[in-house]
Amino acid sequence: MKIDLYLIVGQSSRICMCNIEAIPTIMDLLMFNENFLRNQVLILIILSSCMDMAARVGFSLLVLMNLLIYISSTAESAIPRRSTTNPADFIKSSCRATRYPALCVQSLLGYANVIGHSERQLAMTALSVSITRTRSCTSFVKKIAKARGIKPREYRAVQDCIENMGDSVDSLSQSIRELGRMSQTVGEDFAWHMSNVQTWVSAALTDVNTCLDGFGGPALNGNVKAAISDRVANVAQLTSNGLALVNRFASRHRTAADTQTP
């Protein structure tokens, strides 16, 4: 890490330095920006070789040390904090907010590099995984519908399930598109888009659960139900996790906005 030693003399017109040229003025130091702070630490001290210069212009040690404390504390608060966790840890931590955390981690860990530390990207990825699993499940259910020996009541339940799953995919697709538009939205605009996403993901989860409910009752306790129920339940769990991560994104965004409000 590079450390520059500065002594500000007089009305910031001169700075006594050690082996450094092109020194910023006091206003440069007080109005520093993020990029400058990321690359160096500013330390303001009195150099013994410049003590007589400071005395002539009336700068006391106490004044300079107070200025050092002020700038150091301001710099500390202005430097952006980099996350100390890697993307995998971020996913594991975020998945604790879901109803099925183990499934959440297992389904998202392979996308850690894509997700990074983005709450929005995490939610979008979770919904994309849910869509993929829903489509795969729908293809399987369609094959069941064509199987020989399927009973009329089972067939109707299967057809209803296929329709429900299709509606679920549509709602999840809308949600992902809406999240994609939200990278720069703030305030009421963000709240409106987020409300749409939450409504659509909730509808998608309802559709999947409706599919499961269609196989309720002892009359449908057969091979068809046994073949379908586990797969549909897995889709429901993934969609539930997706909704939880959407809600987490909304909550954390709201909290961040509240802390920035004066």
Secondary structure as GFF3:
##gff-version 3
##sequence-region A 1 262
A	DSSP	beta_strand	3	9	.	.	.	ID=ss1
A	DSSP	beta_strand	14	17	.	.	.	ID=ss2
A	DSSP	alpha_helix	26	30	.	.	.	ID=ss3
A	DSSP	alpha_helix	34	39	.	.	.	ID=ss4
A	DSSP	beta_strand	41	44	.	.	.	ID=ss5
A	DSSP	three_ten_helix	48	50	.	.	.	ID=ss6
A	DSSP	alpha_helix	51	56	.	.	.	ID=ss7
A	DSSP	alpha_helix	61	78	.	.	.	ID=ss8
A	DSSP	alpha_helix	87	95	.	.	.	ID=ss9
A	DSSP	alpha_helix	101	108	.	.	.	ID=ss10
A	DSSP	three_ten_helix	109	111	.	.	.	ID=ss11
A	DSSP	alpha_helix	112	115	.	.	.	ID=ss12
A	DSSP	alpha_helix	119	145	.	.	.	ID=ss13
A	DSSP	alpha_helix	152	180	.	.	.	ID=ss14
A	DSSP	alpha_helix	187	213	.	.	.	ID=ss15
A	DSSP	three_ten_helix	218	220	.	.	.	ID=ss16
A	DSSP	alpha_helix	223	260	.	.	.	ID=ss17
###
